[in-house]
Amino acid sequence: MQTTLKSRISFSGRGLHTGQPATVTVRPAGAHHGIWFCRTDVALGDRLIPARWDAVNRSPLCTKLENRAGLSVSTVEHLMAALAGCGIHNALIEIDGPEVPILDGSAVPFVRGFMARGVRRLEAPVMAFEVLKTVTVEEGDALARLAPSDSLRIDFEIDFVDAAIGRQQKSLVMSNGTFARELSDSRTFCRQADVDVMQANGLALGGAPGENAVVFDGDRVLSPGGLRHADEPVRHKMLDALGDLALAGGPLLGHYTGIRAGHSLTNTLLRELFATPGAVRRIACDASQVARLTGQGLVWDEIPEVA
């Protein structure tokens, strides 16, 4: 069955890149509604923005959605990952600013909020996208690939010159509550040199080391309290990938591989998937397929608690 929240929930904070305050209210929605954003701070024109791959205005720093009227909302990836990771298929997301609040830099505040509200089943079959052919895109030394699989599996590899990050690899199947348990509390990260450049260019204005981002400088972790996981960076990259893949418009059954991939390349991969004849099909999931979807098997006690 498709799902939605049992009741609305709100989150408030500042955007990581713009520094602007915003409140996000996630409301229940009916079957086949999908995920949509609504800019409540805009009085005139089309205020609705679809959470879909073909509405992405590609950026290396975050995932930005934009409707045909040019209205946008950015940094949606952590919220989208939480919705997917909780198995929520339908929601209307009201936001009174241009950027989703970064909160603690991870998806766990959203996950805990959603699960505290509860998920309601709807009388409609879950519609998923089944990958039938392998599709690969590359950009320089970065690669993103989707291949056939009976569940969503994410493999990721990163390689940074900073000794505190270095080379990290991880592979996980996203069913049985894996996202909430293994990835949801991993925070966005950056290098101090990149923070300096971004702030000089009017970006990363809402960031605060230790509060909503992990900052690395060579072999040092600058954020107070250190890491939540020894491999927190690659876990966060997997979190981002799930959020970006959730923009397919429904759950994915496929094997995603990312090597140094980012938001833009993952969106390029989805565009290639849907443009390739015979590469993907939309299916009504049977009970066995539903059991393998992302968000299935989530248990409250397995959701990480963070300070």
Salt bridges, closest charged atoms under 4 A:
ASP41 OD1 - ARG39 NE 2.79
ASP54 OD1 - ARG52 NE 2.63
GLU77 OE2 - HIS263 NE2 3.54
GLU94 OE1 - ARG27 NE 2.99
ASP104 OD2 - ARG228 NH1 2.98
GLU130 OE1 - ARG281 NE 2.71
ASP141 OD2 - ARG260 NE 3.73
ASP150 OD2 - ARG292 NE 3.94
ASP155 OD1 - ARG153 NE 3.05
ASP155 OD2 - HIS255 NE2 2.72
GLU157 OE2 - ARG167 NE 3.25
ASP159 OD2 - ARG260 NH2 3.49
ASP162 OD1 - ARG191 NE 2.61
GLU182 OE2 - ARG181 NE 3.66
GLU182 OE1 - ARG235 NH1 3.27
ASP185 OD1 - HIS229 NE2 2.92
ASP194 OD2 - ARG191 NH1 3.52
ASP217 OD2 - ARG220 NH2 2.98
ASP231 OD2 - LYS170 NZ 3.65
ASP231 OD1 - ARG235 NE 2.61
GLU232 OE2 - ARG187 NE 2.84
ASP240 OD1 - HIS78 NE2 3.34
ASP240 OD1 - HIS236 NE2 3.28
ASP240 OD2 - HIS263 NE2 3.71
ASP244 OD2 - HIS263 ND1 2.81
GLU302 OE1 - ARG181 NH1 2.80
